[in-house]
Amino acid sequence: MWGLSEGGCRLTGLAVVAHALTPALQALVLGGDVDPDPSGLEAARELKLSAEVVYAGPERAAVRTASALGFDAVVEPALRDREYGEWAGRELEELLAAEPTQVAAWLERPHTATPGGETENDLIARVADWLGDVAERHKDDSSVLAVVHPAVVRAIVLYVVDAPAESLRHVDVQPLASVNLSLNVGSWSLALR
């Protein structure tokens, strides 16, 4: 999956894959832990990925997608979806009808948390800590894979490119989309290959 850098130093490569489509993603439900759509798992089975170490977020969709990809993943709590607090499990459309001012403020300002939930910056900080742990833990592994909720993919991209949380709306992550990162001299970068 990954090779050596020009200087001969071994690089750690990290592929981050969004889990398969779920009914909750289709209905724009915030949070929750639901099974992936069977057609999404079938699509995952067709992907050809390899890795020495595989992680998955704790959601069933992430774990089952990793399994469909052919991996027995280590479940990593730090890779969980954003915490939506009191809004967890509710459809965005329903929330807009019930609490339009509060939802509009949350959508316009990513530094705002849902009632009892996390801000986008909280999620970015959590995945940044995890990326630091991965860098430390897997210095000698050349390929790592993480299967996560699309919100976690967005947070990882924002962290790696050092973009503000306001950039969230400019990162669209579809089910089974992937992004590749490389670690060189302690710093993660997008790896366009």
C-alpha positions as CSV (number, residue, x, y, z in Angstrom):
1,M,0.0,0.0,0.0
2,W,2.8,2.4,0.9
3,G,6.4,2.6,0.0
4,L,9.6,4.2,1.3
5,S,10.3,7.9,1.2
6,E,13.1,9.2,-0.9
7,G,15.4,9.3,2.1
8,G,14.8,5.6,2.8
9,C,12.8,6.2,6.0
10,R,9.8,4.0,6.4
11,L,6.5,5.9,6.1
12,T,3.3,5.1,7.9
13,G,0.3,5.2,5.6
14,L,-3.2,5.6,7.0
15,A,-6.3,5.0,4.9
16,V,-9.5,6.4,6.4
17,V,-12.7,4.9,4.9
18,A,-16.2,6.1,5.6
19,H,-18.5,3.2,6.6
20,A,-21.2,1.9,4.3
21,L,-24.5,3.7,3.8
22,T,-27.0,3.5,6.7
23,P,-30.7,4.4,6.9
24,A,-29.6,7.1,9.4
25,L,-27.3,8.7,6.8
26,Q,-30.0,8.6,4.2
27,A,-32.5,10.3,6.5
28,L,-30.0,12.8,8.0
29,V,-30.3,11.4,11.5
30,L,-27.8,12.8,14.0
31,G,-25.8,10.1,15.6
32,G,-27.1,6.7,16.6
33,D,-25.9,3.2,16.1
34,V,-27.6,1.4,13.3
35,D,-26.7,-1.4,10.9
36,P,-25.4,-0.5,7.5
37,D,-27.5,-1.0,4.4
38,P,-27.0,-4.5,2.9
39,S,-26.2,-3.0,-0.5
40,G,-23.6,-0.8,1.1
41,L,-21.9,-3.9,2.7
42,E,-22.0,-5.6,-0.7
43,A,-20.3,-2.6,-2.3
44,A,-17.6,-2.7,0.5
45,R,-16.9,-6.4,-0.3
46,E,-15.9,-5.3,-3.8
47,L,-13.3,-2.8,-2.6
48,K,-9.7,-4.2,-2.6
49,L,-7.8,-2.7,0.4
50,S,-4.9,-4.0,2.4
51,A,-3.5,-3.0,5.7
52,E,-1.3,-4.4,8.5
53,V,-3.4,-2.8,11.3
54,V,-7.1,-2.1,11.1
55,Y,-9.3,0.1,13.4
56,A,-13.0,0.8,13.4
57,G,-15.2,3.3,15.1
58,P,-17.5,1.7,17.7
59,E,-20.6,2.0,15.7
60,R,-22.1,-1.2,14.2
61,A,-21.9,0.4,10.7
62,A,-18.1,0.9,11.0
63,V,-17.4,-2.6,12.5
64,R,-19.6,-4.4,9.9
65,T,-18.1,-2.4,7.1
66,A,-14.6,-3.3,8.2
67,S,-15.7,-7.0,8.3
68,A,-17.2,-6.7,4.8
69,L,-13.8,-5.3,3.7
70,G,-12.3,-8.5,5.0
71,F,-10.8,-7.3,8.3
72,D,-11.2,-8.1,12.0
73,A,-10.8,-4.5,13.2
74,V,-9.8,-3.2,16.6
75,V,-12.7,-1.1,17.9
76,E,-11.4,2.3,18.8
77,P,-13.7,4.5,21.0
78,A,-11.8,7.7,19.9
79,L,-13.0,7.1,16.4
80,R,-16.7,7.4,17.3
81,D,-19.1,9.7,15.6
82,R,-19.6,13.2,16.9
83,E,-21.6,13.3,20.1
84,Y,-25.0,15.0,19.5
85,G,-26.3,15.0,23.1
86,E,-30.0,15.6,23.3
87,W,-30.3,15.7,19.5
88,A,-28.9,12.2,19.0
89,G,-31.2,9.9,17.0
90,R,-33.3,12.8,15.6
91,E,-33.7,13.7,12.0
92,L,-32.3,17.1,11.0
93,E,-35.6,18.0,9.2
94,E,-37.5,17.3,12.4
95,L,-35.1,19.4,14.5
96,L,-35.3,22.3,12.0
97,A,-39.1,22.2,12.4
98,A,-39.0,21.9,16.2
99,E,-36.1,24.2,17.0
100,P,-35.3,26.3,13.9
101,T,-33.3,29.1,15.6
102,Q,-31.1,26.8,17.7
103,V,-30.5,24.4,14.7
104,A,-29.7,27.2,12.4
105,A,-27.2,28.7,14.8
106,W,-25.6,25.2,15.2
107,L,-25.4,24.7,11.4
108,E,-23.9,28.2,10.8
109,R,-21.4,28.1,13.7
110,P,-19.5,24.9,14.0
111,H,-18.0,26.1,17.3
112,T,-21.5,25.6,18.8
113,A,-22.4,22.3,20.4
114,T,-25.8,20.6,20.2
115,P,-27.4,20.5,23.7
116,G,-25.2,18.2,25.7
117,G,-23.0,17.3,22.6
118,E,-19.7,18.1,21.1
119,T,-18.6,21.0,18.9
120,E,-16.8,20.3,15.6
121,N,-13.6,21.5,17.3
122,D,-14.1,18.9,20.1
123,L,-14.3,16.2,17.4
124,I,-11.2,17.5,15.6
125,A,-9.3,17.6,18.8
126,R,-10.3,14.0,19.6
127,V,-9.2,12.6,16.2
128,A,-6.0,14.7,16.4
129,D,-5.1,13.0,19.7
130,W,-5.9,9.6,18.1
131,L,-3.7,10.4,15.1
132,G,-0.9,11.3,17.5
133,D,-1.4,7.9,19.2
134,V,-1.3,6.1,15.8
135,A,1.9,7.9,14.9
136,E,3.5,6.8,18.1
137,R,2.1,3.2,18.1
138,H,2.8,2.3,14.5
139,K,6.2,3.8,13.8
140,D,7.2,0.5,12.2
141,D,4.0,-0.4,10.4
142,S,3.6,0.7,6.9
143,S,-0.1,0.5,6.5
144,V,-3.0,1.3,8.8
145,L,-6.7,1.4,8.0
146,A,-9.5,3.1,9.9
147,V,-13.2,2.6,9.1
148,V,-15.3,5.4,10.6
149,H,-18.4,7.5,10.4
150,P,-18.2,10.2,7.6
151,A,-18.1,12.9,10.2
152,V,-14.9,11.5,11.5
153,V,-13.4,11.4,8.0
154,R,-14.2,15.2,7.7
155,A,-12.7,15.9,11.1
156,I,-9.5,14.1,10.1
157,V,-9.2,16.0,6.8
158,L,-9.8,19.3,8.6
159,Y,-7.1,18.5,11.1
160,V,-4.5,17.3,8.6
161,V,-4.8,20.3,6.4
162,D,-5.1,22.7,9.4
163,A,-8.4,24.0,8.2
164,P,-10.8,25.8,10.6
165,A,-14.0,24.1,11.7
166,E,-15.9,26.5,9.5
167,S,-14.5,24.6,6.5
168,L,-16.6,21.6,7.5
169,R,-19.3,22.5,5.0
170,H,-16.8,22.3,2.2
171,V,-15.9,18.6,2.8
172,D,-18.4,16.1,1.5
173,V,-17.8,12.5,2.5
174,Q,-19.9,9.8,0.8
175,P,-20.3,6.3,2.2
176,L,-17.2,4.1,1.4
177,A,-15.2,7.2,0.4
178,S,-11.6,7.1,1.5
179,V,-8.7,9.5,2.1
180,N,-5.1,8.5,2.4
181,L,-2.6,10.1,4.8
182,S,1.1,9.6,5.2
183,L,3.2,10.2,8.3
184,N,6.6,11.7,7.8
185,V,8.8,13.1,10.5
186,G,5.9,13.2,13.0
187,S,3.5,15.1,10.7
188,W,0.4,13.8,8.9
189,S,-0.2,14.9,5.3
190,L,-2.8,14.1,2.7
191,A,-1.3,11.5,0.4
192,L,-2.6,11.9,-3.2
193,R,-1.5,8.7,-5.0
